[in-house]
């Protein structure tokens, strides 16, 4: 992989990290503690709020995992290991990396 491709993937990953950060800021409101005051909110409304809170926390966990994968991809770029399959060592196709720049395996190894 040449320098211009690595720069393009670095920019792509940095943009994805920025978008994750922006989404995290918006998603924090849904994770606040649900008040269980029965006088102000009915039972079904509280259940709905608890479910929304649980979904917001699950989404946060997925975003955190994606962030770690993207940061690992940046590290691989810096170490000269980006774009190579961790299983067989062959080069991962650029099209596959464009879909998911944090991927670790070529299509053959990913399919098993």
C-alpha positions in Angstrom: 0.0 0.0 0.0 1.4 3.4 -1.0 1.7 6.5 1.1 -1.3 8.3 -0.5 -3.6 5.3 0.2 -2.4 5.2 3.8 -3.0 8.9 4.1 -6.5 8.5 2.6 -7.3 5.7 5.1 -5.9 7.7 8.0 -8.2 10.6 7.1 -11.1 8.2 6.7 -10.5 6.7 10.1 -10.0 10.1 11.8 -13.4 11.3 10.3 -15.1 8.1 11.6 -13.6 8.8 15.1 -14.9 12.4 15.0 -18.4 11.2 14.0 -18.3 8.6 16.8 -17.3 11.4 19.3 -20.1 13.6 18.0 -22.6 10.8 18.3 -21.4 10.0 21.9 -22.2 13.6 22.9 -25.7 13.3 21.6 -26.2 9.9 23.1 -25.3 10.8 26.7 -28.7 12.3 27.3 -30.4 9.0 26.9 -28.2 7.3 29.5 -29.3 9.5 32.5 -30.8 7.9 35.5 -34.5 7.2 35.1 -36.6 8.8 37.9 -39.0 6.4 39.5 -41.5 8.9 40.9 -44.9 7.2 40.5 -46.7 10.5 41.0 -45.2 12.2 38.0 -44.8 9.3 35.5 -47.0 6.2 35.0 -45.7 2.6 35.2 -45.6 2.1 31.4 -43.9 5.4 30.8 -41.2 4.4 33.3 -40.8 1.0 31.7 -40.4 2.7 28.3 -37.8 5.1 29.8 -35.9 2.2 31.3 -35.9 0.4 28.0 -34.7 3.5 26.2 -31.9 3.9 28.7 -30.8 0.3 28.3 -30.8 0.7 24.5 -28.7 4.0 24.8 -26.2 2.2 27.0 -25.9 -0.7 24.5 -25.4 1.7 21.7 -22.7 3.4 23.7 -20.9 0.1 24.2 -21.0 -0.5 20.5 -19.6 2.9 19.8 -16.8 2.4 22.3 -15.9 -1.0 20.7 -15.8 0.7 17.3 -13.6 3.5 18.6 -11.1 0.9 20.0 -11.1 -0.9 16.6 -10.4 2.4 14.8 -7.7 3.4 17.2 -6.1 0.0 16.7 -6.2 0.6 12.9 -4.4 3.9 13.3 -1.7 2.1 15.4 -1.4 -0.5 12.6 -0.9 2.3 10.0 1.8 3.8 12.2 3.6 0.5 12.6 3.3 -0.4 8.9 1.0 -3.4 9.5 -2.2 -1.8 8.1 -3.9 -3.6 5.3 -2.4 -7.1 6.0 -4.4 -10.0 7.3 -3.6 -11.0 10.8 -4.2 -14.7 10.0 -2.4 -15.3 6.7 -0.4 -12.1 6.2 -1.8 -11.5 2.7 -2.9 -8.0 1.7 -6.5 -7.0 2.4 -8.2 -5.6 -0.7 -8.7 -1.8 -0.7 -12.4 -2.2 -1.3 -12.8 -4.3 1.8 -10.8 -1.7 3.8 -12.9 1.1 2.4 -16.0 -0.6 3.8 -14.4 -1.2 7.2 -10.9 0.2 7.7 -10.6 -1.5 11.0 -10.9 -5.0 9.5 -8.2 -7.4 10.5 -8.7 -10.3 8.0 -8.8 -10.8 4.3 -12.1 -12.1 2.8 -10.8 -15.6 2.6 -9.8 -15.8 6.3 -12.9 -14.0 7.4 -15.1 -16.6 5.6 -13.2 -19.3 7.4 
